[in-house]
Amino acid sequence: MRTRLSISFSFLLVFTLILAACGGGAAPTAAPTAPPPPAQEAAPTEAPAEEAAEEAEEAPAEEAAEAGPLECTDAIGCVEIAPDEPIHVAYMLTISGATANLGQDSRMGVELAIEDRGGELLGRPIRLSGEDTLCNAEGGQTAAQKVAADPTILGIIGTSCSSEAVAGLPIISQAGLVMISPSNTAPRLTSDDAAAGGVWMPGYYRTAHNDLFQGRVAAEFMYNELGARKLATIHDGSPYADGLQGVAAEVFAELGGEVTFQGAVNVGDTDMRPILTEIASNPPDVLYFPIFEPEGNFIAAQSREIAGLEEMVLFGADGLFADTFPENTGESAIGMYLSGPYVAGDAYAEFLGRWEVKFGGSPPSGFHAHAYDAANILLDAIAAVAQEGEDGTLLVGRQALRDAVAGTSGFSGLTGTLSCNPTGDCATGEALGVFQLTEAEVNEGSWPPPVVWP
């Protein structure tokens, strides 16, 4: 086939040359010519200079349009939120059992923070889900596992109790999540000195005070304001209670006082007479027991049954700062002191007004304002780092979110001016005070008790 085509083509070429030599300028009618190209295929003329400039200016925009969806470059991953999906945050709080008031108080603070934003962030509805942590290590670990398994959750408000955080934090940190606690106060949670018991891990922050502050406040009040010179303490083995009594005892001794006893009860104990009898062998001026209900109720009530302890001052902490404590304890609670959160000012007064409208009554515990601040810090950080694609999809980098929370500085909150240090302490201890329970709290349902030392 190739040979035949070659011969035919050669013959045609020779024939054409002969015609040209004889003066035949036109192609023979037997050899049709190709039709002229269509007008739209004609060779373009040179574009004017201004058109070239316009095309050059439009090129970057066209390239951006062709760039495609957002890509995650975050070191520990991203949360992708479709245009029709909400901003999802969660809580890990104790909302049932004897410590329910502590967690419900914080949850309602979070709900108010969301409501104050119209329930929306970045044009999306805010979804709040949660897990009950029960104020123990097992509950904290289980709640952390459930939350970490949901890839849509951006951050967490929690936990309520320090024991929950110690157990759940490794899971939360490994999942790349942010967790901001409104009420964890154990010093070890924001210490990275593992040799000294520190358990801090990336992603953990708190708006609650560190008990290095609260223990000192309690000790200074006992020694300087009450004139106490002998102190006994009881804890329940939890990171919170053990750490707090340890700080108070250490500061009390530094001030010149004598620590006569430091002992522990078990969670679930109801008969506190044995340990109280031991304390009575060298009666202290003050008994400090920074634990929770119901163990705290039994200690306070039964202490008046022990000879030698009738005049001893009872002193608790924020774990007992709940409106159920005085009523459940009875007459023994009258005159008792509690250290805990103290928040004041016009902004807080307005907050309490909104609380009354939404929930009715007063907050049942002491960390609602800390939860409100924690929620706003988290939501502000999400808004700051979220990237929106052309189709409305949001991309939130998990490390970017951690960095934004860690970079919180000069945040004007209900609880004061908050700035986060490298291991997650965002509060300065300024929102602390000492309160004294009166007959109004015990018999008339009044709450909160009056502050006697802000």
SELODO-615484 format. One record per residue (C-alpha): residue in three letters; x, y, z. Coordinates in steps of 0.1 Angstrom, whole numbers, plus 5000, padded with zeros to 4 digits. Layout:
BEGIN
[rec "ALA", [X, Y, Z]]
...
This chain:
BEGIN
[rec "MET", [5000, 5000, 5000]]
[rec "ARG", [5028, 5024, 5009]]
[rec "THR", [5044, 5018, 4974]]
[rec "ARG", [5013, 5025, 4954]]
[rec "LEU", [5006, 5057, 4972]]
[rec "SER", [5041, 5069, 4966]]
[rec "ILE", [5039, 5063, 4928]]
[rec "SER", [5006, 5080, 4925]]
[rec "PHE", [5018, 5111, 4944]]
[rec "SER", [5050, 5113, 4923]]
[rec "PHE", [5030, 5112, 4891]]
[rec "LEU", [5007, 5139, 4902]]
[rec "LEU", [5036, 5161, 4912]]
[rec "VAL", [5053, 5157, 4879]]
[rec "PHE", [5021, 5165, 4860]]
[rec "THR", [5016, 5196, 4880]]
[rec "LEU", [5051, 5209, 4873]]
[rec "ILE", [5046, 5203, 4835]]
[rec "LEU", [5015, 5224, 4836]]
[rec "ALA", [5032, 5252, 4855]]
[rec "ALA", [5061, 5252, 4829]]
[rec "CYS", [5035, 5256, 4801]]
[rec "GLY", [5022, 5288, 4817]]
[rec "GLY", [4991, 5273, 4833]]
[rec "GLY", [4987, 5295, 4864]]
[rec "ALA", [4953, 5281, 4876]]
[rec "ALA", [4950, 5247, 4891]]
[rec "PRO", [4933, 5222, 4868]]
[rec "THR", [4896, 5218, 4874]]
[rec "ALA", [4902, 5181, 4879]]
[rec "ALA", [4923, 5189, 4910]]
[rec "PRO", [4899, 5207, 4936]]
[rec "THR", [4914, 5232, 4959]]
[rec "ALA", [4908, 5232, 4997]]
[rec "PRO", [4880, 5255, 5009]]
[rec "PRO", [4889, 5288, 5026]]
[rec "PRO", [4890, 5285, 5064]]
[rec "PRO", [4859, 5297, 5083]]
[rec "ALA", [4860, 5332, 5095]]
[rec "GLN", [4863, 5322, 5132]]
[rec "GLU", [4894, 5302, 5124]]
[rec "ALA", [4912, 5331, 5107]]
[rec "ALA", [4945, 5340, 5122]]
[rec "PRO", [4940, 5365, 5151]]
[rec "THR", [4953, 5400, 5147]]
[rec "GLU", [4976, 5414, 5174]]
[rec "ALA", [4956, 5424, 5206]]
[rec "PRO", [4958, 5461, 5216]]
[rec "ALA", [4981, 5468, 5245]]
[rec "GLU", [4952, 5476, 5269]]
[rec "GLU", [4935, 5442, 5261]]
[rec "ALA", [4967, 5424, 5270]]
[rec "ALA", [4969, 5443, 5302]]
[rec "GLU", [4933, 5434, 5311]]
[rec "GLU", [4940, 5397, 5304]]
[rec "ALA", [4971, 5398, 5326]]
[rec "GLU", [4951, 5413, 5355]]
[rec "GLU", [4923, 5387, 5351]]
[rec "ALA", [4947, 5357, 5350]]
[rec "PRO", [4953, 5355, 5388]]
[rec "ALA", [4916, 5355, 5395]]
[rec "GLU", [4909, 5328, 5370]]
[rec "GLU", [4937, 5307, 5384]]
[rec "ALA", [4923, 5312, 5419]]
[rec "ALA", [4889, 5301, 5407]]
[rec "GLU", [4905, 5270, 5392]]
[rec "ALA", [4924, 5263, 5425]]
[rec "GLY", [4898, 5239, 5437]]
[rec "PRO", [4886, 5232, 5473]]
[rec "LEU", [4906, 5242, 5504]]
[rec "GLU", [4934, 5218, 5514]]
[rec "CYS", [4943, 5210, 5550]]
[rec "THR", [4979, 5219, 5558]]
[rec "ASP", [4975, 5218, 5596]]
[rec "ALA", [5001, 5198, 5615]]
[rec "ILE", [4975, 5176, 5633]]
[rec "GLY", [4946, 5177, 5609]]
[rec "CYS", [4915, 5197, 5602]]
[rec "VAL", [4877, 5196, 5607]]
[rec "GLU", [4858, 5201, 5575]]
[rec "ILE", [4823, 5216, 5579]]
[rec "ALA", [4800, 5215, 5549]]
[rec "PRO", [4779, 5245, 5541]]
[rec "ASP", [4748, 5230, 5556]]
[rec "GLU", [4765, 5217, 5588]]
[rec "PRO", [4767, 5235, 5622]]
[rec "ILE", [4797, 5245, 5643]]
[rec "HIS", [4799, 5217, 5668]]
[rec "VAL", [4812, 5221, 5703]]
[rec "ALA", [4808, 5198, 5733]]
[rec "TYR", [4809, 5198, 5771]]
[rec "MET", [4823, 5172, 5795]]
[rec "LEU", [4807, 5181, 5828]]
[rec "THR", [4792, 5163, 5859]]
[rec "ILE", [4755, 5168, 5855]]
[rec "SER", [4740, 5140, 5876]]
[rec "GLY", [4745, 5127, 5911]]
[rec "ALA", [4756, 5146, 5942]]
[rec "THR", [4778, 5170, 5922]]
[rec "ALA", [4752, 5178, 5895]]
[rec "ASN", [4749, 5214, 5905]]
[rec "LEU", [4786, 5220, 5897]]
[rec "GLY", [4783, 5207, 5861]]
[rec "GLN", [4748, 5221, 5854]]
[rec "ASP", [4760, 5255, 5866]]
[rec "SER", [4788, 5254, 5840]]
[rec "ARG", [4766, 5240, 5813]]
[rec "MET", [4741, 5269, 5817]]
[rec "GLY", [4770, 5294, 5815]]
[rec "VAL", [4780, 5279, 5782]]
[rec "GLU", [4744, 5280, 5769]]
[rec "LEU", [4742, 5317, 5778]]
[rec "ALA", [4774, 5324, 5759]]
[rec "ILE", [4759, 5307, 5728]]
[rec "GLU", [4726, 5325, 5732]]
[rec "ASP", [4744, 5359, 5735]]
[rec "ARG", [4758, 5352, 5700]]
[rec "GLY", [4723, 5346, 5686]]
[rec "GLY", [4731, 5309, 5685]]
[rec "GLU", [4753, 5313, 5655]]
[rec "LEU", [4790, 5316, 5645]]
[rec "LEU", [4803, 5324, 5610]]
[rec "GLY", [4767, 5323, 5598]]
[rec "ARG", [4762, 5287, 5610]]
[rec "PRO", [4741, 5275, 5639]]
[rec "ILE", [4761, 5264, 5670]]
[rec "ARG", [4755, 5228, 5681]]
[rec "LEU", [4762, 5220, 5717]]
[rec "SER", [4764, 5183, 5727]]
[rec "GLY", [4777, 5168, 5759]]
[rec "GLU", [4787, 5139, 5782]]
[rec "ASP", [4781, 5134, 5819]]
[rec "THR", [4815, 5129, 5836]]
[rec "LEU", [4801, 5121, 5871]]
[rec "CYS", [4830, 5138, 5889]]
[rec "ASN", [4852, 5107, 5889]]
[rec "ALA", [4881, 5093, 5869]]
[rec "GLU", [4860, 5065, 5852]]
[rec "GLY", [4834, 5090, 5841]]
[rec "GLY", [4860, 5113, 5827]]
[rec "GLN", [4877, 5086, 5807]]
[rec "THR", [4844, 5073, 5793]]
[rec "ALA", [4833, 5108, 5783]]
[rec "ALA", [4866, 5115, 5767]]
[rec "GLN", [4864, 5084, 5746]]
[rec "LYS", [4829, 5093, 5733]]
[rec "VAL", [4838, 5129, 5725]]
[rec "ALA", [4871, 5119, 5708]]
[rec "ALA", [4852, 5095, 5686]]
[rec "ASP", [4832, 5123, 5670]]
[rec "PRO", [4853, 5140, 5643]]
[rec "THR", [4829, 5169, 5640]]
[rec "ILE", [4836, 5183, 5674]]
[rec "LEU", [4859, 5213, 5674]]
[rec "GLY", [4864, 5219, 5711]]
[rec "ILE", [4852, 5210, 5746]]
[rec "ILE", [4842, 5229, 5777]]
[rec "GLY", [4852, 5207, 5806]]
[rec "THR", [4858, 5190, 5828]]
[rec "SER", [4841, 5198, 5861]]
[rec "CYS", [4864, 5179, 5884]]
[rec "SER", [4901, 5175, 5883]]
[rec "SER", [4900, 5137, 5886]]
[rec "GLU", [4880, 5136, 5854]]
[rec "ALA", [4905, 5157, 5836]]
[rec "VAL", [4935, 5136, 5847]]
[rec "ALA", [4919, 5105, 5834]]
[rec "GLY", [4904, 5119, 5802]]
[rec "LEU", [4932, 5143, 5791]]
[rec "PRO", [4955, 5118, 5773]]
[rec "ILE", [4925, 5108, 5751]]
[rec "ILE", [4915, 5143, 5743]]
[rec "SER", [4950, 5155, 5736]]
[rec "GLN", [4958, 5125, 5714]]
[rec "ALA", [4927, 5133, 5694]]
[rec "GLY", [4939, 5168, 5686]]
[rec "LEU", [4911, 5185, 5705]]
[rec "VAL", [4910, 5216, 5726]]
[rec "MET", [4895, 5214, 5761]]
[rec "ILE", [4890, 5245, 5783]]
[rec "SER", [4879, 5238, 5819]]
[rec "PRO", [4858, 5262, 5839]]
[rec "SER", [4864, 5245, 5872]]
[rec "ASN", [4894, 5222, 5873]]
[rec "THR", [4918, 5237, 5899]]
[rec "ALA", [4944, 5210, 5907]]
[rec "PRO", [4979, 5225, 5902]]
[rec "ARG", [4992, 5193, 5885]]
[rec "LEU", [4969, 5198, 5855]]
[rec "THR", [4988, 5228, 5842]]
[rec "SER", [5022, 5216, 5853]]
[rec "ASP", [5045, 5199, 5827]]
[rec "ASP", [5069, 5187, 5854]]
[rec "ALA", [5061, 5150, 5853]]
[rec "ALA", [5087, 5142, 5879]]
[rec "ALA", [5067, 5164, 5903]]
[rec "GLY", [5033, 5149, 5893]]
[rec "GLY", [5025, 5173, 5865]]
[rec "VAL", [5001, 5159, 5839]]
[rec "TRP", [4997, 5188, 5814]]
[rec "MET", [4993, 5178, 5778]]
[rec "PRO", [4988, 5199, 5746]]
[rec "GLY", [4953, 5211, 5741]]
[rec "TYR", [4944, 5217, 5778]]
[rec "TYR", [4935, 5251, 5791]]
[rec "ARG", [4914, 5265, 5820]]
[rec "THR", [4896, 5297, 5830]]
[rec "ALA", [4894, 5284, 5866]]
[rec "HIS", [4919, 5295, 5892]]
[rec "ASN", [4949, 5273, 5900]]
[rec "ASP", [4947, 5260, 5936]]
[rec "LEU", [4981, 5274, 5942]]
[rec "PHE", [4961, 5306, 5945]]
[rec "GLN", [4931, 5292, 5964]]
[rec "GLY", [4951, 5273, 5989]]
[rec "ARG", [4971, 5304, 5998]]
[rec "VAL", [4939, 5325, 6000]]
[rec "ALA", [4924, 5300, 6025]]
[rec "ALA", [4955, 5297, 6046]]
[rec "GLU", [4960, 5335, 6048]]
[rec "PHE", [4924, 5340, 6058]]
[rec "MET", [4927, 5314, 6085]]
[rec "TYR", [4959, 5327, 6099]]
[rec "ASN", [4955, 5364, 6095]]
[rec "GLU", [4918, 5370, 6097]]
[rec "LEU", [4906, 5343, 6120]]
[rec "GLY", [4937, 5342, 6141]]
[rec "ALA", [4940, 5304, 6138]]
[rec "ARG", [4973, 5288, 6148]]
[rec "LYS", [4964, 5251, 6145]]
[rec "LEU", [4951, 5235, 6113]]
[rec "ALA", [4938, 5200, 6104]]
[rec "THR", [4929, 5189, 6069]]
[rec "ILE", [4908, 5161, 6053]]
[rec "HIS", [4909, 5151, 6017]]
[rec "ASP", [4893, 5123, 5996]]
[rec "GLY", [4923, 5112, 5976]]
[rec "SER", [4913, 5131, 5945]]
[rec "PRO", [4938, 5153, 5927]]
[rec "TYR", [4917, 5183, 5935]]
[rec "ALA", [4912, 5177, 5972]]
[rec "ASP", [4947, 5164, 5980]]
[rec "GLY", [4964, 5191, 5961]]
[rec "LEU", [4944, 5219, 5976]]
[rec "GLN", [4947, 5208, 6012]]
[rec "GLY", [4984, 5203, 6006]]
[rec "VAL", [4989, 5239, 5994]]
[rec "ALA", [4968, 5253, 6023]]
[rec "ALA", [4988, 5233, 6049]]
[rec "GLU", [5021, 5244, 6034]]
[rec "VAL", [5012, 5281, 6034]]
[rec "PHE", [4997, 5279, 6069]]
[rec "ALA", [5030, 5264, 6082]]
[rec "GLU", [5050, 5291, 6063]]
[rec "LEU", [5029, 5317, 6081]]
[rec "GLY", [5039, 5302, 6115]]
[rec "GLY", [5009, 5279, 6121]]
[rec "GLU", [5010, 5243, 6132]]
[rec "VAL", [4994, 5216, 6110]]
[rec "THR", [4982, 5190, 6135]]
[rec "PHE", [4967, 5165, 6111]]
[rec "GLN", [4964, 5156, 6074]]
[rec "GLY", [4943, 5126, 6066]]
[rec "ALA", [4919, 5112, 6040]]
[rec "VAL", [4885, 5096, 6037]]
[rec "ASN", [4872, 5075, 6008]]
[rec "VAL", [4846, 5087, 5983]]
[rec "GLY", [4814, 5069, 5995]]
[rec "ASP", [4822, 5070, 6032]]
[rec "THR", [4793, 5080, 6054]]
[rec "ASP", [4807, 5076, 6089]]
[rec "MET", [4833, 5102, 6095]]
[rec "ARG", [4835, 5098, 6133]]
[rec "PRO", [4867, 5077, 6133]]
[rec "ILE", [4888, 5103, 6115]]
[rec "LEU", [4871, 5132, 6135]]
[rec "THR", [4880, 5114, 6167]]
[rec "GLU", [4916, 5111, 6157]]
[rec "ILE", [4916, 5149, 6149]]
[rec "ALA", [4902, 5156, 6183]]
[rec "SER", [4933, 5141, 6200]]
[rec "ASN", [4950, 5174, 6193]]
[rec "PRO", [4921, 5198, 6186]]
[rec "PRO", [4928, 5223, 6158]]
[rec "ASP", [4914, 5258, 6155]]
[rec "VAL", [4903, 5251, 6119]]
[rec "LEU", [4894, 5220, 6100]]
[rec "TYR", [4898, 5224, 6063]]
[rec "PHE", [4881, 5198, 6041]]
[rec "PRO", [4881, 5208, 6004]]
[rec "ILE", [4860, 5179, 5991]]
[rec "PHE", [4825, 5174, 5976]]
[rec "GLU", [4791, 5164, 5986]]
[rec "PRO", [4780, 5141, 6002]]
[rec "GLU", [4812, 5134, 6021]]
[rec "GLY", [4815, 5170, 6030]]
[rec "ASN", [4780, 5171, 6045]]
[rec "PHE", [4788, 5141, 6068]]
[rec "ILE", [4821, 5157, 6080]]
[rec "ALA", [4804, 5190, 6089]]
[rec "ALA", [4774, 5174, 6105]]
[rec "GLN", [4792, 5148, 6125]]
[rec "SER", [4820, 5171, 6137]]
[rec "ARG", [4797, 5186, 6163]]
[rec "GLU", [4792, 5152, 6179]]
[rec "ILE", [4829, 5148, 6188]]
[rec "ALA", [4841, 5160, 6222]]
[rec "GLY", [4867, 5187, 6218]]
[rec "LEU", [4856, 5198, 6184]]
[rec "GLU", [4826, 5218, 6194]]
[rec "GLU", [4843, 5252, 6188]]
[rec "MET", [4864, 5242, 6159]]
[rec "VAL", [4859, 5263, 6128]]
[rec "LEU", [4848, 5244, 6097]]
[rec "PHE", [4862, 5255, 6063]]
[rec "GLY", [4854, 5241, 6029]]
[rec "ALA", [4863, 5251, 5993]]
[rec "ASP", [4847, 5255, 5959]]
[rec "GLY", [4838, 5217, 5958]]
[rec "LEU", [4811, 5225, 5984]]
[rec "PHE", [4801, 5258, 5969]]
[rec "ALA", [4767, 5246, 5959]]
[rec "ASP", [4732, 5256, 5970]]
[rec "THR", [4724, 5221, 5981]]
[rec "PHE", [4753, 5219, 6006]]
[rec "PRO", [4739, 5241, 6035]]
[rec "GLU", [4704, 5226, 6033]]
[rec "ASN", [4717, 5190, 6032]]
[rec "THR", [4741, 5196, 6061]]
[rec "GLY", [4718, 5214, 6085]]
[rec "GLU", [4726, 5235, 6115]]
[rec "SER", [4763, 5225, 6116]]
[rec "ALA", [4768, 5245, 6084]]
[rec "ILE", [4759, 5278, 6100]]
[rec "GLY", [4790, 5299, 6104]]
[rec "MET", [4811, 5277, 6082]]
[rec "TYR", [4835, 5292, 6056]]
[rec "LEU", [4840, 5284, 6020]]
[rec "SER", [4867, 5296, 5996]]
[rec "GLY", [4856, 5298, 5960]]
[rec "PRO", [4850, 5319, 5930]]
[rec "TYR", [4841, 5356, 5936]]
[rec "VAL", [4829, 5375, 5906]]
[rec "ALA", [4815, 5411, 5907]]
[rec "GLY", [4810, 5441, 5885]]
[rec "ASP", [4784, 5456, 5861]]
[rec "ALA", [4790, 5430, 5833]]
[rec "TYR", [4784, 5402, 5858]]
[rec "ALA", [4753, 5419, 5872]]
[rec "GLU", [4739, 5420, 5836]]
[rec "PHE", [4749, 5384, 5831]]
[rec "LEU", [4729, 5374, 5863]]
[rec "GLY", [4699, 5393, 5849]]
[rec "ARG", [4700, 5373, 5817]]
[rec "TRP", [4704, 5341, 5838]]
[rec "GLU", [4673, 5349, 5857]]
[rec "VAL", [4653, 5354, 5825]]
[rec "LYS", [4665, 5322, 5809]]
[rec "PHE", [4668, 5298, 5838]]
[rec "GLY", [4652, 5315, 5868]]
[rec "GLY", [4667, 5320, 5902]]
[rec "SER", [4705, 5322, 5909]]
[rec "PRO", [4733, 5301, 5896]]
[rec "PRO", [4735, 5269, 5917]]
[rec "SER", [4773, 5268, 5920]]
[rec "GLY", [4803, 5290, 5915]]
[rec "PHE", [4818, 5284, 5881]]
[rec "HIS", [4791, 5296, 5857]]
[rec "ALA", [4810, 5328, 5848]]
[rec "HIS", [4842, 5308, 5842]]
[rec "ALA", [4823, 5286, 5818]]
[rec "TYR", [4808, 5316, 5800]]
[rec "ASP", [4844, 5330, 5795]]
[rec "ALA", [4857, 5296, 5784]]
[rec "ALA", [4830, 5292, 5758]]
[rec "ASN", [4836, 5327, 5744]]
[rec "ILE", [4874, 5321, 5742]]
[rec "LEU", [4867, 5288, 5723]]
[rec "LEU", [4842, 5304, 5699]]
[rec "ASP", [4864, 5334, 5693]]
[rec "ALA", [4893, 5311, 5684]]
[rec "ILE", [4872, 5291, 5660]]
[rec "ALA", [4861, 5323, 5642]]
[rec "ALA", [4897, 5335, 5640]]
[rec "VAL", [4911, 5304, 5623]]
[rec "ALA", [4883, 5290, 5602]]
[rec "GLN", [4889, 5292, 5564]]
[rec "GLU", [4859, 5294, 5541]]
[rec "GLY", [4860, 5279, 5506]]
[rec "GLU", [4841, 5292, 5475]]
[rec "ASP", [4814, 5266, 5480]]
[rec "GLY", [4809, 5277, 5517]]
[rec "THR", [4828, 5248, 5532]]
[rec "LEU", [4847, 5257, 5564]]
[rec "LEU", [4881, 5242, 5573]]
[rec "VAL", [4893, 5245, 5609]]
[rec "GLY", [4929, 5234, 5616]]
[rec "ARG", [4932, 5216, 5650]]
[rec "GLN", [4967, 5229, 5657]]
[rec "ALA", [4957, 5264, 5645]]
[rec "LEU", [4928, 5263, 5670]]
[rec "ARG", [4950, 5253, 5698]]
[rec "ASP", [4974, 5280, 5689]]
[rec "ALA", [4946, 5306, 5689]]
[rec "VAL", [4934, 5296, 5724]]
[rec "ALA", [4970, 5295, 5737]]
[rec "GLY", [4975, 5330, 5723]]
[rec "THR", [4946, 5344, 5743]]
[rec "SER", [4959, 5376, 5759]]
[rec "GLY", [4941, 5405, 5776]]
[rec "PHE", [4907, 5388, 5772]]
[rec "SER", [4881, 5408, 5791]]
[rec "GLY", [4859, 5383, 5807]]
[rec "LEU", [4833, 5382, 5835]]
[rec "THR", [4860, 5366, 5857]]
[rec "GLY", [4887, 5392, 5850]]
[rec "THR", [4913, 5398, 5824]]
[rec "LEU", [4925, 5364, 5811]]
[rec "SER", [4958, 5356, 5794]]
[rec "CYS", [4969, 5320, 5788]]
[rec "ASN", [5004, 5308, 5797]]
[rec "PRO", [5022, 5280, 5778]]
[rec "THR", [5007, 5252, 5800]]
[rec "GLY", [4971, 5264, 5799]]
[rec "ASP", [4965, 5286, 5830]]
[rec "CYS", [4945, 5315, 5818]]
[rec "ALA", [4933, 5329, 5851]]
[rec "THR", [4953, 5349, 5876]]
[rec "GLY", [4934, 5340, 5908]]
[rec "GLU", [4918, 5375, 5911]]
[rec "ALA", [4883, 5360, 5910]]
[rec "LEU", [4885, 5344, 5945]]
[rec "GLY", [4870, 5351, 5978]]
[rec "VAL", [4860, 5336, 6012]]
[rec "PHE", [4823, 5332, 6020]]
[rec "GLN", [4804, 5324, 6052]]
[rec "LEU", [4773, 5304, 6054]]
[rec "THR", [4744, 5319, 6075]]
[rec "GLU", [4711, 5307, 6087]]
[rec "ALA", [4695, 5321, 6055]]
[rec "GLU", [4714, 5296, 6034]]
[rec "VAL", [4707, 5267, 6057]]
[rec "ASN", [4670, 5273, 6066]]
[rec "GLU", [4657, 5298, 6041]]
[rec "GLY", [4671, 5286, 6008]]
[rec "SER", [4691, 5317, 6002]]
[rec "TRP", [4720, 5315, 5978]]
[rec "PRO", [4748, 5325, 5973]]
[rec "PRO", [4763, 5332, 6008]]
[rec "PRO", [4777, 5366, 6015]]
[rec "VAL", [4814, 5372, 6008]]
[rec "VAL", [4834, 5381, 6038]]
[rec "TRP", [4869, 5384, 6023]]
[rec "PRO", [4870, 5393, 5986]]
